Amino acid sequence: MVKRVLLIFLFVSSCLSANVYETNCVKCHKNIPVSIDKYFYRYLLTYSSENNVKTAMINYMQNPSKKETVMAEAFISRFGVKKKTTLKESELKKAIDIYWEKYKVLGKLK
């Protein structure tokens, strides 16, 4: 009985461990030939600070447009502009926070 409860707990825990970034962002971007970290570096080069990058990303995800993208014209011509996010703003902010922590450069340089 204890083993069953433990197995059920471990199964449920593993199912819930995927975060909003992994579940939504990575899942979709794995089908695109440009790796997800490349977007981060383009945003960082364009907007510089954490706050500006996150604000720009949120704005773009909520209202994607060719004018506001950081991607090259050739990329947009080939793949188009992304569709508007279906995430709630709180989920989007959480995903972008995780994304920032995963790829930020500061604190990782030696």
C-alpha positions in Angstrom: 0.0 0.0 0.0 2.8 2.4 0.9 4.6 1.6 -2.3 1.5 2.4 -4.3 1.0 5.7 -2.7 4.7 6.6 -3.2 4.5 5.6 -6.8 1.4 7.6 -7.4 3.0 10.6 -5.6 6.1 10.3 -7.8 4.1 10.1 -11.0 2.0 13.1 -10.2 5.0 15.1 -9.1 6.8 14.3 -12.3 3.8 15.3 -14.4 3.5 18.6 -12.6 7.2 19.4 -12.7 7.2 20.9 -16.2 7.0 24.6 -15.9 5.1 27.1 -18.1 8.3 27.8 -20.1 9.0 24.2 -20.8 5.4 23.4 -21.5 4.7 26.3 -23.8 7.8 27.9 -25.2 10.3 25.0 -25.6 7.6 22.7 -26.9 6.8 25.0 -29.8 10.3 26.3 -30.5 11.8 22.8 -30.8 10.1 22.7 -34.2 11.9 25.8 -35.5 15.4 25.6 -37.0 16.6 28.6 -34.9 17.4 27.6 -31.4 15.5 29.4 -28.6 18.6 30.9 -27.1 19.2 32.9 -30.3 16.0 34.9 -29.7 17.3 35.7 -26.3 20.5 37.1 -27.6 18.8 39.1 -30.3 16.5 40.7 -27.6 19.5 41.3 -25.4 21.4 43.1 -28.2 18.4 45.2 -29.1 17.0 46.1 -25.6 20.1 45.7 -23.3 18.6 45.6 -19.8 16.5 42.8 -18.1 13.5 45.1 -17.7 13.6 46.3 -21.3 14.1 42.8 -22.7 11.2 41.4 -20.6 8.9 44.3 -21.5 9.7 44.0 -25.2 9.1 40.2 -25.2 5.8 40.5 -23.4 4.6 43.2 -25.8 5.7 41.2 -28.8 4.1 38.0 -27.6 0.8 39.8 -26.9 0.8 41.8 -30.1 3.2 40.2 -32.6 4.0 42.3 -35.7 6.7 42.4 -38.4 7.6 45.9 -37.2 8.3 44.8 -33.7 10.2 41.5 -34.3 13.9 41.2 -33.5 14.3 38.5 -36.1 15.9 39.0 -39.5 13.8 39.8 -42.5 14.8 36.5 -44.1 13.5 34.6 -41.1 10.2 36.4 -41.1 9.8 35.9 -44.9 10.4 32.2 -44.4 8.4 31.5 -41.2 6.2 34.6 -40.8 5.3 36.4 -37.6 4.4 34.3 -34.7 0.7 34.0 -33.6 -0.4 35.9 -30.6 0.2 34.1 -27.3 -2.7 32.2 -25.6 -1.0 32.4 -22.2 -2.4 34.6 -19.5 -0.2 37.6 -18.7 0.9 36.1 -15.4 1.9 32.8 -17.2 3.7 34.8 -19.9 5.7 36.8 -17.3 6.6 33.6 -15.4 7.8 31.9 -18.7 9.9 35.0 -19.6 11.4 35.1 -16.1 12.4 31.4 -16.4 13.8 32.1 -19.9 15.8 35.1 -18.6 17.3 33.0 -15.8 18.2 30.2 -18.1 20.0 32.4 -20.7 21.2 35.5 -18.9 24.9 36.2 -19.2 25.5 38.3 -16.0 26.6 36.1 -13.2 27.7 33.3 -15.5 30.9 34.9 -16.9 34.2 33.9 -15.3 
